[in-house]
Amino acid sequence: MTMTTDDLYRLASDLADEHGPRACDYASRAVMTMEAEGNHDRARFWFVMLVLLGDVISHRVDPSAHITIY
């Protein structure tokens, strides 16, 4: 199953709603852990999530709107 951009932003929004700015800390730690374990695909996912969390928490995007990434 493939996640769409909307799915990713919704997940980031849910994480931000649940954990606030700590969600970025969790994602950052996940990136470091996955990289250290050699799981680069999972690390990339968490890095993307970290970027999206930053967008959501700083209100640069509205996760309820349709979002397109080029």
Phi and psi in radians as a Rosetta constraint file:
Dihedral C 1 N 2 CA 2 C 2 CIRCULARHARMONIC -1.827 0.35
Dihedral N 2 CA 2 C 2 N 3 CIRCULARHARMONIC 2.410 0.35
Dihedral C 2 N 3 CA 3 C 3 CIRCULARHARMONIC -1.602 0.35
Dihedral N 3 CA 3 C 3 N 4 CIRCULARHARMONIC 2.391 0.35
Dihedral C 3 N 4 CA 4 C 4 CIRCULARHARMONIC -1.482 0.35
Dihedral N 4 CA 4 C 4 N 5 CIRCULARHARMONIC 2.958 0.35
Dihedral C 4 N 5 CA 5 C 5 CIRCULARHARMONIC -1.018 0.35
Dihedral N 5 CA 5 C 5 N 6 CIRCULARHARMONIC -0.736 0.35
Dihedral C 5 N 6 CA 6 C 6 CIRCULARHARMONIC -1.063 0.35
Dihedral N 6 CA 6 C 6 N 7 CIRCULARHARMONIC -0.733 0.35
Dihedral C 6 N 7 CA 7 C 7 CIRCULARHARMONIC -1.049 0.35
Dihedral N 7 CA 7 C 7 N 8 CIRCULARHARMONIC -0.792 0.35
Dihedral C 7 N 8 CA 8 C 8 CIRCULARHARMONIC -1.105 0.35
Dihedral N 8 CA 8 C 8 N 9 CIRCULARHARMONIC -0.773 0.35
Dihedral C 8 N 9 CA 9 C 9 CIRCULARHARMONIC -1.165 0.35
Dihedral N 9 CA 9 C 9 N 10 CIRCULARHARMONIC -0.633 0.35
Dihedral C 9 N 10 CA 10 C 10 CIRCULARHARMONIC -1.124 0.35
Dihedral N 10 CA 10 C 10 N 11 CIRCULARHARMONIC -0.715 0.35
Dihedral C 10 N 11 CA 11 C 11 CIRCULARHARMONIC -1.115 0.35
Dihedral N 11 CA 11 C 11 N 12 CIRCULARHARMONIC -0.766 0.35
Dihedral C 11 N 12 CA 12 C 12 CIRCULARHARMONIC -1.067 0.35
Dihedral N 12 CA 12 C 12 N 13 CIRCULARHARMONIC -0.725 0.35
Dihedral C 12 N 13 CA 13 C 13 CIRCULARHARMONIC -1.106 0.35
Dihedral N 13 CA 13 C 13 N 14 CIRCULARHARMONIC -0.759 0.35
Dihedral C 13 N 14 CA 14 C 14 CIRCULARHARMONIC -1.085 0.35
Dihedral N 14 CA 14 C 14 N 15 CIRCULARHARMONIC -0.766 0.35
Dihedral C 14 N 15 CA 15 C 15 CIRCULARHARMONIC -1.106 0.35
Dihedral N 15 CA 15 C 15 N 16 CIRCULARHARMONIC -0.733 0.35
Dihedral C 15 N 16 CA 16 C 16 CIRCULARHARMONIC -1.147 0.35
Dihedral N 16 CA 16 C 16 N 17 CIRCULARHARMONIC -0.726 0.35
Dihedral C 16 N 17 CA 17 C 17 CIRCULARHARMONIC -1.077 0.35
Dihedral N 17 CA 17 C 17 N 18 CIRCULARHARMONIC -0.709 0.35
Dihedral C 17 N 18 CA 18 C 18 CIRCULARHARMONIC -1.318 0.35
Dihedral N 18 CA 18 C 18 N 19 CIRCULARHARMONIC -0.697 0.35
Dihedral C 18 N 19 CA 19 C 19 CIRCULARHARMONIC -2.072 0.35
Dihedral N 19 CA 19 C 19 N 20 CIRCULARHARMONIC -0.119 0.35
Dihedral C 19 N 20 CA 20 C 20 CIRCULARHARMONIC 1.093 0.35
Dihedral N 20 CA 20 C 20 N 21 CIRCULARHARMONIC -2.639 0.35
Dihedral C 20 N 21 CA 21 C 21 CIRCULARHARMONIC -1.057 0.35
Dihedral N 21 CA 21 C 21 N 22 CIRCULARHARMONIC -0.352 0.35
Dihedral C 21 N 22 CA 22 C 22 CIRCULARHARMONIC -1.081 0.35
Dihedral N 22 CA 22 C 22 N 23 CIRCULARHARMONIC -0.415 0.35
Dihedral C 22 N 23 CA 23 C 23 CIRCULARHARMONIC -1.021 0.35
Dihedral N 23 CA 23 C 23 N 24 CIRCULARHARMONIC -0.629 0.35
Dihedral C 23 N 24 CA 24 C 24 CIRCULARHARMONIC -1.140 0.35
Dihedral N 24 CA 24 C 24 N 25 CIRCULARHARMONIC -0.680 0.35
Dihedral C 24 N 25 CA 25 C 25 CIRCULARHARMONIC -1.086 0.35
Dihedral N 25 CA 25 C 25 N 26 CIRCULARHARMONIC -0.760 0.35
Dihedral C 25 N 26 CA 26 C 26 CIRCULARHARMONIC -1.096 0.35
Dihedral N 26 CA 26 C 26 N 27 CIRCULARHARMONIC -0.777 0.35
Dihedral C 26 N 27 CA 27 C 27 CIRCULARHARMONIC -1.140 0.35
Dihedral N 27 CA 27 C 27 N 28 CIRCULARHARMONIC -0.712 0.35
Dihedral C 27 N 28 CA 28 C 28 CIRCULARHARMONIC -1.096 0.35
Dihedral N 28 CA 28 C 28 N 29 CIRCULARHARMONIC -0.758 0.35
Dihedral C 28 N 29 CA 29 C 29 CIRCULARHARMONIC -1.127 0.35
Dihedral N 29 CA 29 C 29 N 30 CIRCULARHARMONIC -0.650 0.35
Dihedral C 29 N 30 CA 30 C 30 CIRCULARHARMONIC -1.099 0.35
Dihedral N 30 CA 30 C 30 N 31 CIRCULARHARMONIC -0.722 0.35
Dihedral C 30 N 31 CA 31 C 31 CIRCULARHARMONIC -1.027 0.35
Dihedral N 31 CA 31 C 31 N 32 CIRCULARHARMONIC -0.872 0.35
Dihedral C 31 N 32 CA 32 C 32 CIRCULARHARMONIC -1.097 0.35
Dihedral N 32 CA 32 C 32 N 33 CIRCULARHARMONIC -0.745 0.35
Dihedral C 32 N 33 CA 33 C 33 CIRCULARHARMONIC -1.129 0.35
Dihedral N 33 CA 33 C 33 N 34 CIRCULARHARMONIC -0.824 0.35
Dihedral C 33 N 34 CA 34 C 34 CIRCULARHARMONIC -1.116 0.35
Dihedral N 34 CA 34 C 34 N 35 CIRCULARHARMONIC -0.716 0.35
Dihedral C 34 N 35 CA 35 C 35 CIRCULARHARMONIC -1.084 0.35
Dihedral N 35 CA 35 C 35 N 36 CIRCULARHARMONIC -0.784 0.35
Dihedral C 35 N 36 CA 36 C 36 CIRCULARHARMONIC -1.089 0.35
Dihedral N 36 CA 36 C 36 N 37 CIRCULARHARMONIC -0.571 0.35
Dihedral C 36 N 37 CA 37 C 37 CIRCULARHARMONIC -1.472 0.35
Dihedral N 37 CA 37 C 37 N 38 CIRCULARHARMONIC -0.056 0.35
Dihedral C 37 N 38 CA 38 C 38 CIRCULARHARMONIC 1.404 0.35
Dihedral N 38 CA 38 C 38 N 39 CIRCULARHARMONIC 0.225 0.35
Dihedral C 38 N 39 CA 39 C 39 CIRCULARHARMONIC -1.679 0.35
Dihedral N 39 CA 39 C 39 N 40 CIRCULARHARMONIC 1.374 0.35
Dihedral C 39 N 40 CA 40 C 40 CIRCULARHARMONIC -1.211 0.35
Dihedral N 40 CA 40 C 40 N 41 CIRCULARHARMONIC -0.575 0.35
Dihedral C 40 N 41 CA 41 C 41 CIRCULARHARMONIC -1.120 0.35
Dihedral N 41 CA 41 C 41 N 42 CIRCULARHARMONIC -0.785 0.35
Dihedral C 41 N 42 CA 42 C 42 CIRCULARHARMONIC -1.174 0.35
Dihedral N 42 CA 42 C 42 N 43 CIRCULARHARMONIC -0.637 0.35
Dihedral C 42 N 43 CA 43 C 43 CIRCULARHARMONIC -1.086 0.35
Dihedral N 43 CA 43 C 43 N 44 CIRCULARHARMONIC -0.718 0.35
Dihedral C 43 N 44 CA 44 C 44 CIRCULARHARMONIC -1.095 0.35
Dihedral N 44 CA 44 C 44 N 45 CIRCULARHARMONIC -0.733 0.35
Dihedral C 44 N 45 CA 45 C 45 CIRCULARHARMONIC -1.011 0.35
Dihedral N 45 CA 45 C 45 N 46 CIRCULARHARMONIC -0.850 0.35
Dihedral C 45 N 46 CA 46 C 46 CIRCULARHARMONIC -1.190 0.35
Dihedral N 46 CA 46 C 46 N 47 CIRCULARHARMONIC -0.514 0.35
Dihedral C 46 N 47 CA 47 C 47 CIRCULARHARMONIC -1.169 0.35
Dihedral N 47 CA 47 C 47 N 48 CIRCULARHARMONIC -0.762 0.35
Dihedral C 47 N 48 CA 48 C 48 CIRCULARHARMONIC -1.063 0.35
Dihedral N 48 CA 48 C 48 N 49 CIRCULARHARMONIC -0.753 0.35
Dihedral C 48 N 49 CA 49 C 49 CIRCULARHARMONIC -1.073 0.35
Dihedral N 49 CA 49 C 49 N 50 CIRCULARHARMONIC -0.679 0.35
Dihedral C 49 N 50 CA 50 C 50 CIRCULARHARMONIC -1.064 0.35
Dihedral N 50 CA 50 C 50 N 51 CIRCULARHARMONIC -0.758 0.35
Dihedral C 50 N 51 CA 51 C 51 CIRCULARHARMONIC -1.106 0.35
Dihedral N 51 CA 51 C 51 N 52 CIRCULARHARMONIC -0.806 0.35
Dihedral C 51 N 52 CA 52 C 52 CIRCULARHARMONIC -1.136 0.35
Dihedral N 52 CA 52 C 52 N 53 CIRCULARHARMONIC -0.688 0.35
Dihedral C 52 N 53 CA 53 C 53 CIRCULARHARMONIC -1.033 0.35
Dihedral N 53 CA 53 C 53 N 54 CIRCULARHARMONIC -0.729 0.35
Dihedral C 53 N 54 CA 54 C 54 CIRCULARHARMONIC -1.037 0.35
Dihedral N 54 CA 54 C 54 N 55 CIRCULARHARMONIC -0.732 0.35
Dihedral C 54 N 55 CA 55 C 55 CIRCULARHARMONIC -1.088 0.35
Dihedral N 55 CA 55 C 55 N 56 CIRCULARHARMONIC -0.774 0.35
Dihedral C 55 N 56 CA 56 C 56 CIRCULARHARMONIC -1.194 0.35
Dihedral N 56 CA 56 C 56 N 57 CIRCULARHARMONIC -0.842 0.35
Dihedral C 56 N 57 CA 57 C 57 CIRCULARHARMONIC -1.146 0.35
Dihedral N 57 CA 57 C 57 N 58 CIRCULARHARMONIC -0.602 0.35
Dihedral C 57 N 58 CA 58 C 58 CIRCULARHARMONIC -1.521 0.35
Dihedral N 58 CA 58 C 58 N 59 CIRCULARHARMONIC 0.032 0.35
Dihedral C 58 N 59 CA 59 C 59 CIRCULARHARMONIC 1.117 0.35
Dihedral N 59 CA 59 C 59 N 60 CIRCULARHARMONIC 0.518 0.35
Dihedral C 59 N 60 CA 60 C 60 CIRCULARHARMONIC -1.362 0.35
Dihedral N 60 CA 60 C 60 N 61 CIRCULARHARMONIC -0.336 0.35
Dihedral C 60 N 61 CA 61 C 61 CIRCULARHARMONIC -2.353 0.35
Dihedral N 61 CA 61 C 61 N 62 CIRCULARHARMONIC 2.745 0.35
Dihedral C 61 N 62 CA 62 C 62 CIRCULARHARMONIC -1.873 0.35
Dihedral N 62 CA 62 C 62 N 63 CIRCULARHARMONIC 1.821 0.35
Dihedral C 62 N 63 CA 63 C 63 CIRCULARHARMONIC -1.086 0.35
Dihedral N 63 CA 63 C 63 N 64 CIRCULARHARMONIC -0.274 0.35
Dihedral C 63 N 64 CA 64 C 64 CIRCULARHARMONIC -1.451 0.35
Dihedral N 64 CA 64 C 64 N 65 CIRCULARHARMONIC -0.203 0.35
Dihedral C 64 N 65 CA 65 C 65 CIRCULARHARMONIC -1.558 0.35
Dihedral N 65 CA 65 C 65 N 66 CIRCULARHARMONIC 2.789 0.35
Dihedral C 65 N 66 CA 66 C 66 CIRCULARHARMONIC -1.265 0.35
Dihedral N 66 CA 66 C 66 N 67 CIRCULARHARMONIC 2.232 0.35
Dihedral C 66 N 67 CA 67 C 67 CIRCULARHARMONIC -2.125 0.35
Dihedral N 67 CA 67 C 67 N 68 CIRCULARHARMONIC 2.347 0.35
Dihedral C 67 N 68 CA 68 C 68 CIRCULARHARMONIC -2.090 0.35
Dihedral N 68 CA 68 C 68 N 69 CIRCULARHARMONIC 2.299 0.35
Dihedral C 68 N 69 CA 69 C 69 CIRCULARHARMONIC -1.923 0.35
Dihedral N 69 CA 69 C 69 N 70 CIRCULARHARMONIC 2.267 0.35
